[in-house]
Amino acid sequence: MNKLSISIFGATGSVGSTTVKIIRNNPEKFNVKVLTAYTNISKLIKLANELNPEIICFSNNKDLQTVKDGVKNKKTKCVFGSDGLIECAHVKSDVVIAGIVGLAGLKPLIESIKRSKKICIANKECFVSAGSLIMSEALKNNVKILPLDSEHSAIFQLLENNNNEVEKIYLTASGGPFYGFSKKQLLNVKTQDAIQNPNWKMGKKISVDSATLMNKGLEIIEAKHLFNIDENKIKVLIHRQSIAHGVVSFKNNTILGAFGRPDMTHPIKYAIYWPEYYVDSLQALDIESLNNLTFENINEDQFHALRLVRSVLKQNSEDAKIILNSSNEVAVKAFLDKKIDFLDILVLVEEALEYVSKSLGNMDLNNNDNLDNILYLDNVARIKTEELIKQRF
């Protein structure tokens, strides 16, 4: 097997770190071309010295000299900022790991689609705001899009080479750290509590989204694009054990499920090697010990995030999806920065959906195939959501 060339966008984050572990355990199989990070410069330098990429990127030019001094291989090119990310995206690779959090990853993702063979995507925010654009570019460039999160990876595996007509897709949710809490209890939760998922080790933003269940709302939109399925056929179930990662029921009355430990190594490894088969060295799931798996329906009226997402989808508006994603990113950051309380996150998102739409007036930006329009509306939504925070809190 020839070495796979691989580019890792978001190399110091949770998805990037797991990808690096896979490479570290199989160095003879990979040729690392690109590594990018945001502000974790020390970790980026260590990875560059270990993996010898062609090019690395970081966020701020003030770190340029530090990085150049720290990287031993002087042939490794050091770039920074949004222009640096685009330069990295222009490097052709067999596999691209799209692990940048938020819509900051959209431009390099689109550029990577134009030049690489396979995109392994962990960034659901890009799918929410630009899913139609991503899938149309992938089709145009004959590029395979593979999901990295456990739920969509599970569904992908269940649907692959299965010609049966789908009745329903079930996405499972752990429920986060506050499942079962009363509203009174939620009034007192702290930032540190919200980033402690009971089953998964994740970044701060996705951990907060898991706590509000917005994570599952965004995954509904992502699944709609990935699997070209009506959103009414996508249902979320609370599954506290995080063992069943996805379930699909078919028109012929069969139900298939994908089960595994709550470990991101498998879905990432599956996507990297696809369509090749690999033998996994992870500890196997002991099916004989699975005697307490539970699945609970969610009252989507009670769980505000899912109700908001369903409402946005009913509007059939690409603009509304962009505003939803952008305002949620701003609200979560405000919570992490301790500017707002936990229960304020979804209140702010709902208010932003109305406030930003009114601010746009008769301006028609609903062109989901135009990257500039998407990024313009994203910027407007962020500014307006920040305005709301200053007015309200």
C-alpha positions in Angstrom: 0.0 0.0 0.0 1.4 3.4 -1.0 1.7 6.0 1.7 -1.5 8.2 2.1 -0.8 11.9 1.9 -2.8 13.7 4.6 -3.6 17.3 5.6 -4.9 18.0 9.1 -6.8 21.2 9.6 -7.2 21.7 13.3 -4.2 19.4 14.2 -4.1 20.4 17.9 -7.8 20.0 18.6 -9.6 16.8 19.7 -10.1 15.4 16.2 -6.7 16.4 15.1 -5.1 14.9 18.1 -6.8 11.5 17.6 -5.8 11.6 13.9 -2.1 12.2 15.0 -2.3 9.2 17.3 -3.5 7.0 14.3 -0.6 8.3 12.2 1.9 7.8 15.1 0.9 4.2 15.4 1.2 3.6 11.7 4.0 6.0 10.5 4.8 3.8 7.5 1.4 4.4 6.0 1.2 8.2 6.0 2.9 11.2 4.5 1.8 14.3 6.4 1.6 17.4 4.2 -0.3 20.0 6.2 -0.8 20.8 9.8 -2.8 23.8 11.1 -3.6 25.2 14.5 -5.2 28.2 16.0 -3.2 29.5 19.0 -1.6 26.3 20.5 1.8 27.2 19.0 3.9 25.0 21.3 1.9 21.9 20.4 2.0 22.8 16.7 5.8 23.1 16.8 6.1 19.7 18.5 3.9 18.1 15.9 5.8 19.7 13.1 9.1 18.4 14.4 7.6 14.9 14.8 5.7 14.6 11.5 7.7 16.9 9.1 4.9 18.4 7.1 5.4 20.5 4.0 3.6 23.5 5.4 2.1 24.6 8.8 -0.3 27.4 9.6 -1.3 29.3 12.7 -3.5 32.3 13.5 -1.3 35.2 14.3 1.7 36.7 12.5 3.2 37.7 15.9 4.0 34.0 16.4 5.9 33.7 13.1 9.4 34.0 14.4 8.7 31.7 17.4 7.4 29.0 15.0 10.3 29.4 12.6 12.8 29.2 15.4 11.1 26.2 16.9 10.6 24.1 13.7 13.8 22.1 13.1 13.1 21.2 9.4 13.7 24.5 7.7 12.1 23.2 4.5 8.7 23.3 6.3 6.9 26.4 5.2 5.3 28.5 8.0 2.3 30.6 7.2 -0.4 32.3 9.2 -4.0 33.7 9.2 -6.8 33.1 6.7 -4.5 33.5 3.7 -2.2 30.9 5.2 -5.2 28.5 5.6 -6.0 28.9 1.9 -2.4 28.3 0.9 -2.6 25.1 3.0 -5.8 24.1 1.3 -4.2 24.4 -2.1 -1.8 21.5 -1.2 -3.1 18.3 -2.9 -3.6 15.4 -0.5 -5.2 12.0 -0.6 -7.0 12.7 2.6 -8.0 16.0 4.2 -9.1 16.1 7.9 -11.4 19.1 8.2 -11.3 19.6 12.0 -11.4 23.4 12.3 -14.2 24.4 14.7 -16.9 26.8 13.4 -17.3 28.6 10.1 -13.7 29.6 10.1 -13.1 26.3 8.4 -15.4 26.9 5.5 -13.1 28.6 3.0 -10.3 26.2 3.4 -12.8 23.3 3.2 -14.2 24.5 -0.2 -10.6 25.0 -1.5 -9.6 21.5 -0.3 -12.6 20.0 -2.1 -11.3 21.4 -5.4 -7.9 19.8 -5.0 -8.0 16.6 -2.9 -9.5 13.2 -3.2 -11.3 12.7 0.0 -12.6 15.0 2.7 -13.1 13.7 6.2 -15.2 16.3 7.9 -15.8 16.9 11.6 -17.1 20.4 11.2 -20.9 20.3 11.5 -21.1 24.2 11.6 -20.0 24.3 7.9 -22.6 21.8 7.0 -25.3 23.8 8.7 -24.4 27.1 7.0 -23.2 25.8 3.6 -24.3 22.1 3.3 -25.7 22.6 -0.2 -22.5 24.3 -1.4 -20.3 21.7 0.1 -22.2 18.8 -1.5 -22.5 20.5 -4.9 -18.7 21.2 -4.9 -17.9 17.7 -3.9 -20.1 16.3 -6.7 -18.6 18.8 -9.2 -15.1 17.7 -8.3 -15.8 14.0 -7.8 -14.6 14.2 -4.2 -15.9 11.8 -1.4 -17.2 13.5 1.7 -16.9 11.2 4.8 -18.3 12.2 8.3 -15.9 11.9 11.3 -18.4 12.3 14.2 -19.5 9.0 15.6 -23.2 9.4 14.8 -22.9 10.3 11.1 -20.1 7.8 10.6 -22.3 5.1 12.0 -25.2 6.0 9.7 -22.8 6.2 6.7 -21.6 2.7 7.5 -25.2 1.4 7.9 -26.3 2.9 4.6 -23.2 2.0 2.5 -24.1 -0.7 -0.1 -27.6 -1.0 1.4 -30.2 -0.5 -1.3 -33.2 -0.8 1.1 -35.4 2.3 1.3 -34.9 4.2 4.5 -37.8 4.7 6.9 -36.1 6.7 9.6 -32.6 7.7 10.8 -32.0 7.8 14.6 -29.2 10.0 15.9 -28.3 9.1 19.5 -27.4 11.7 22.2 -25.8 11.2 25.6 -28.0 14.0 26.9 -24.9 15.9 28.1 -24.0 16.6 31.7 -27.3 18.2 32.7 -29.8 15.7 31.4 -32.7 15.4 33.8 -31.9 18.8 35.5 -34.7 21.0 36.4 -34.8 24.6 35.2 -34.0 25.7 38.8 -30.9 23.5 38.8 -29.8 24.8 35.4 -29.8 28.4 36.7 -26.8 27.5 38.8 -24.6 25.5 36.4 -21.1 26.8 35.7 -18.9 26.9 32.6 -16.7 24.2 34.0 -19.7 21.9 34.5 -20.9 22.4 30.9 -17.7 21.2 29.3 -17.6 17.9 31.2 -19.4 15.4 29.0 -20.2 12.2 30.8 -19.0 9.9 28.0 -16.9 11.8 25.5 -13.7 13.8 25.6 -14.4 16.8 23.3 -13.5 20.5 22.8 -15.2 23.2 24.8 -17.6 24.5 22.1 -19.0 21.1 21.1 -19.3 20.1 24.8 -21.5 23.1 25.5 -23.5 22.3 22.4 -23.9 18.8 23.8 -25.2 20.3 27.1 -27.8 22.4 25.3 -28.6 19.6 22.8 -27.9 22.2 20.0 -25.2 19.6 18.9 -28.0 17.2 18.0 -30.0 20.0 16.3 -27.0 20.8 14.1 -26.5 17.1 13.4 -30.1 16.9 12.0 -29.2 19.5 9.4 -25.9 17.8 8.7 -27.6 14.4 8.2 -30.1 16.0 5.9 -27.3 17.1 3.6 -25.0 14.1 4.0 -27.7 11.5 3.3 -30.0 13.5 1.1 -33.0 12.7 3.4 -36.0 14.7 4.5 -35.5 16.1 8.0 -38.8 14.6 9.2 -37.2 11.2 8.8 -34.4 12.1 11.2 -35.1 11.5 14.9 -33.0 12.1 18.0 -33.0 9.6 20.9 -31.4 10.0 24.3 -29.0 7.0 24.8 -27.1 7.7 28.0 -24.6 4.9 27.5 -23.2 6.2 24.1 -22.8 2.7 22.8 -25.3 2.7 19.9 -24.0 5.5 17.7 -26.6 5.3 15.0 -29.7 3.3 14.1 -31.6 3.1 10.8 -35.0 1.6 10.2 -35.9 0.5 6.6 -39.2 0.3 4.7 -38.9 -3.6 4.8 -39.2 -3.4 8.6 -35.6 -4.2 9.3 -33.6 -2.1 11.8 -29.8 -1.9 11.8 -27.6 -0.3 14.5 -23.9 0.5 14.8 -22.4 -0.2 18.3 -19.1 0.7 19.7 -17.2 2.3 22.6 -17.4 6.1 23.0 -14.1 6.6 21.3 -13.5 8.8 18.2 -10.6 6.6 17.0 -12.8 4.2 15.1 -14.9 6.7 13.0 -11.7 8.7 12.2 -9.7 5.6 11.3 -12.7 4.3 9.2 -12.9 7.5 7.2 -9.1 7.8 6.7 -8.8 4.3 5.3 -12.1 4.1 3.4 -12.8 2.3 1.1 -10.0 0.0 2.3 -10.6 -2.4 5.1 -8.5 -2.2 8.2 -8.0 -4.3 11.4 -8.7 -2.2 14.5 -6.4 -2.6 17.5 -8.9 -1.0 19.8 -10.4 -3.1 22.6 -13.5 -4.8 21.2 -16.9 -4.1 22.6 -18.1 -7.0 24.7 -21.6 -7.5 23.4 -22.4 -10.0 26.1 -22.0 -7.3 28.7 -24.6 -5.0 27.1 -27.5 -5.6 29.4 -28.5 -2.1 30.3 -28.9 -0.1 27.0 -31.7 2.5 27.1 -33.3 4.7 24.5 -35.6 7.6 25.4 -37.8 9.8 23.2 -37.1 13.5 23.4 -39.8 16.0 23.9 -38.6 18.5 21.3 -40.9 21.2 22.7 -39.2 20.9 26.0 -35.7 20.8 24.6 -35.5 24.3 23.1 -32.5 23.6 20.7 -34.2 20.9 18.8 -37.4 22.9 18.5 -35.4 25.9 17.2 -33.7 23.7 14.6 -37.0 22.2 13.4 -38.5 25.7 13.2 -35.6 26.9 11.0 -35.8 23.8 8.7 -39.6 24.5 8.2 -38.7 28.0 6.9 -36.7 26.3 4.1 -34.3 29.2 4.3 -30.6 29.0 3.9 -30.3 32.4 5.6 -32.0 31.1 8.8 -29.6 28.2 9.0 -26.6 30.5 8.7 -28.0 32.9 11.4 -28.8 29.9 13.7 -25.2 28.6 13.4 -23.5 32.0 13.7 -25.6 33.3 16.7 -25.0 29.9 18.5 -21.3 30.2 18.0 -21.3 33.8 19.5 -23.6 32.8 22.3 -21.5 29.7 23.3 -18.4 31.9 23.3 -20.1 34.5 25.5 -21.0 31.7 27.9 -17.5 30.3 27.9 -16.2 33.9 28.5 -18.7 34.1 31.5 -20.6 37.0 29.9 -24.0 35.1 29.9 -25.5 32.3 31.9 -26.1 28.8 30.5 -29.9 29.3 30.0 -29.2 32.5 28.1 -27.5 30.7 25.3 -30.7 29.4 23.5 -32.7 32.5 24.5 -30.0 34.6 22.7 -30.1 32.3 19.6 -33.8 32.6 19.3 -33.8 36.4 19.7 -30.9 36.6 17.2 -32.9 34.7 14.6 -35.6 37.3 14.7 -33.3 40.3 15.2 -30.9 39.6 12.4 -33.7 38.7 10.0 -35.3 42.1 10.7 -32.0 43.9 10.3 -31.6 42.4 6.8 -35.0 43.8 5.7 -35.6 43.1 2.1 -32.0 42.1 1.3 -32.1 38.8 -0.4 -29.0 36.7 0.3 -30.7 33.4 0.0 -28.2 32.0 -2.5 -26.8 28.9 -0.9 -24.2 28.3 -3.7 -22.5 31.6 -3.2 -19.6 31.5 -0.7 -19.3 35.3 -0.4 -23.0 35.6 0.4 -22.7 32.9 3.1 -19.7 34.5 4.7 -21.3 38.0 4.5 -24.4 36.9 6.3 -22.4 35.0 8.8 -20.5 38.2 9.6 -23.7 40.2 9.9 -25.3 37.6 12.2 -22.2 37.7 14.5 -22.2 41.5 14.7 -25.9 41.6 15.4 -25.7 38.8 18.1 -22.9 40.7 19.8 -25.2 43.8 19.7 -27.9 41.8 21.5 -25.5 40.7 24.2 -24.5 44.3 24.9 -28.1 45.3 25.0 -29.4 42.5 27.1 -26.6 41.4 29.5 
